[in-house]
Amino acid sequence: MTSLKDASGDFDDAIDQMRNAPRTDATAQRRVLNNVMACLYRLRNYRMERCGRSEYWRLADATASGQLVEAIVLVRGAGEHDFSRDVGPRTGYAYPGPRTFPSEDLHPDEYNRYWRPRAELEYDLAARDPKYGLKLAGYYDKHLADYLVLETLESARSFLVAAE
């Protein structure tokens, strides 16, 4: 990776692939999500190098979008990516959940990909990082659980591209 332009371009392409993957094809969604997560991780590491580790952490802890990035990085290390789920349309609701808002990424008549609540995960998220796991799991609860995956990825991008 040689530049911010390369790193952010890869991330943008991966998000576009996720946006365009058939929402009813679980395998395609899983594959593009894995790619998005890898690109986000590379972009985050690029930014950490450019800002310096301590400055990066200061910025990440001080902002909601930075906390969101670190929550995504925490679940990325989980290996098997079972931290998101598809939610089909629910009759009677314009928006499927209390953390779901109108956007170009929400399709009320189709399936949507959400981050699972921590209680639905098959592992202890806080135990993923012995030193900061509890804090980062709290970031997950606050900024990811029950939110649309695509919208949170866009928020992560805005932090990582502006974090310098």
C-alpha positions as CSV (number, residue, x, y, z in Angstrom):
1,M,0.0,0.0,0.0
2,T,1.6,3.2,-1.1
3,S,-0.9,6.0,-0.5
4,L,-4.0,7.0,1.2
5,K,-5.6,7.2,-2.3
6,D,-4.8,3.5,-2.9
7,A,-6.0,2.4,0.6
8,S,-9.2,4.4,0.5
9,G,-9.8,3.4,-3.2
10,D,-9.6,-0.3,-2.2
11,F,-12.0,0.3,0.7
12,D,-14.5,2.2,-1.5
13,D,-14.4,-0.6,-4.2
14,A,-15.0,-3.2,-1.5
15,I,-18.0,-1.2,-0.1
16,D,-19.4,-0.9,-3.7
17,Q,-19.0,-4.7,-4.1
18,M,-20.9,-5.2,-0.9
19,R,-23.6,-2.8,-1.9
20,N,-24.0,-4.5,-5.3
21,A,-23.8,-8.1,-4.0
22,P,-27.2,-9.8,-4.1
23,R,-28.7,-9.4,-0.6
24,T,-30.3,-12.8,-0.8
25,D,-27.0,-14.6,-1.6
26,A,-25.4,-15.3,1.9
27,T,-22.2,-16.6,0.4
28,A,-21.6,-13.6,-1.8
29,Q,-22.4,-11.3,1.1
30,R,-20.0,-13.1,3.4
31,R,-17.2,-12.9,0.8
32,V,-17.6,-9.3,0.1
33,L,-17.9,-8.6,3.9
34,N,-14.5,-10.4,4.4
35,N,-13.0,-8.2,1.7
36,V,-14.4,-5.0,3.2
37,M,-13.1,-5.9,6.6
38,A,-9.6,-6.6,5.3
39,C,-9.6,-3.3,3.4
40,L,-10.8,-1.4,6.5
41,Y,-8.0,-3.0,8.6
42,R,-5.4,-2.1,6.0
43,L,-6.7,1.5,5.9
44,R,-6.7,1.7,9.7
45,N,-3.1,0.4,9.9
46,Y,-2.1,2.9,7.2
47,R,-3.6,5.8,9.2
48,M,-2.1,4.5,12.4
49,E,1.4,4.6,10.8
50,R,0.8,8.1,9.4
51,C,-0.6,9.6,12.6
52,G,1.5,7.7,15.1
53,R,0.1,5.1,17.4
54,S,-0.6,7.3,20.4
55,E,-2.1,10.1,18.3
56,Y,-4.3,7.6,16.4
57,W,-5.6,6.1,19.7
58,R,-6.3,9.6,21.1
59,L,-8.3,10.4,18.0
60,A,-10.1,7.0,18.0
61,D,-11.1,7.1,21.6
62,A,-12.3,10.8,21.4
63,T,-14.8,10.3,18.5
64,A,-17.8,8.1,17.9
65,S,-16.5,7.2,14.4
66,G,-13.1,6.3,15.8
67,Q,-14.7,4.1,18.4
68,L,-16.8,2.5,15.7
69,V,-13.6,1.7,13.7
70,E,-12.0,0.0,16.7
71,A,-15.2,-2.0,17.4
72,I,-15.0,-3.3,13.8
73,V,-11.4,-4.2,14.2
74,L,-12.2,-6.1,17.3
75,V,-14.8,-8.3,15.6
76,R,-12.6,-8.7,12.5
77,G,-10.2,-10.6,14.7
78,A,-13.0,-13.1,15.6
79,G,-12.1,-15.3,12.6
80,E,-15.4,-16.7,11.6
81,H,-17.4,-13.7,10.6
82,D,-20.7,-14.4,12.3
83,F,-21.1,-10.9,13.7
84,S,-23.6,-9.7,11.1
85,R,-26.9,-11.1,10.1
86,D,-29.5,-10.6,7.4
87,V,-32.8,-9.3,8.5
88,G,-35.8,-9.8,6.2
89,P,-38.6,-7.4,5.8
90,R,-40.9,-7.2,8.7
91,T,-44.6,-6.5,8.0
92,G,-45.9,-3.5,9.8
93,Y,-42.6,-1.7,10.2
94,A,-41.1,0.8,7.8
95,Y,-37.7,0.3,9.4
96,P,-36.8,-3.0,11.0
97,G,-35.2,-1.8,14.2
98,P,-34.8,1.2,16.6
99,R,-31.3,1.8,15.4
100,T,-32.3,1.8,11.7
101,F,-32.9,5.1,9.9
102,P,-33.9,6.0,6.4
103,S,-30.9,5.9,4.0
104,E,-29.8,4.7,0.6
105,D,-28.5,1.5,2.3
106,L,-31.8,0.5,3.8
107,H,-34.1,-1.6,1.7
108,P,-37.4,-2.0,3.7
109,D,-38.8,-4.5,1.2
110,E,-35.6,-6.6,1.0
111,Y,-33.0,-8.2,3.2
112,N,-30.6,-5.9,5.0
113,R,-27.3,-6.8,6.8
114,Y,-27.0,-5.7,10.4
115,W,-24.4,-6.2,13.1
116,R,-25.6,-8.7,15.6
117,P,-26.1,-7.7,19.2
118,R,-23.2,-8.9,21.4
119,A,-25.5,-11.4,23.2
120,E,-26.1,-13.2,19.8
121,L,-22.4,-13.8,19.1
122,E,-21.1,-17.2,19.7
123,Y,-18.0,-15.9,21.5
124,D,-17.1,-13.4,24.3
125,L,-16.3,-10.3,22.4
126,A,-14.7,-8.7,25.4
127,A,-12.3,-11.6,25.7
128,R,-10.9,-11.0,22.2
129,D,-8.5,-8.4,23.5
130,P,-7.2,-9.0,27.1
131,K,-6.2,-5.4,27.6
132,Y,-8.9,-3.3,26.0
133,G,-11.6,-5.9,25.2
134,L,-14.1,-4.6,27.7
135,K,-13.8,-1.0,26.4
136,L,-13.9,-2.1,22.8
137,A,-16.9,-4.4,23.4
138,G,-18.6,-1.4,24.8
139,Y,-17.9,0.5,21.6
140,Y,-19.4,-2.4,19.7
141,D,-22.6,-2.2,21.8
142,K,-22.8,1.5,21.3
143,H,-21.9,2.0,17.7
144,L,-22.4,-1.3,15.9
145,A,-25.0,-3.7,17.4
146,D,-28.3,-3.6,15.5
147,Y,-27.0,-0.9,13.0
148,L,-26.8,-1.5,9.3
149,V,-23.4,-2.7,8.2
150,L,-23.1,-0.5,5.2
151,E,-23.8,2.7,7.1
152,T,-21.3,1.9,9.8
153,L,-18.7,1.2,7.2
154,E,-19.3,4.6,5.6
155,S,-18.8,6.2,9.1
156,A,-15.6,4.2,9.5
157,R,-14.4,5.5,6.2
158,S,-15.0,9.1,7.1
159,F,-12.9,8.7,10.3
160,L,-10.1,6.9,8.6
161,V,-9.8,9.2,5.7
162,A,-9.9,12.3,7.9
163,A,-7.9,11.0,10.8
164,E,-4.5,12.5,9.7
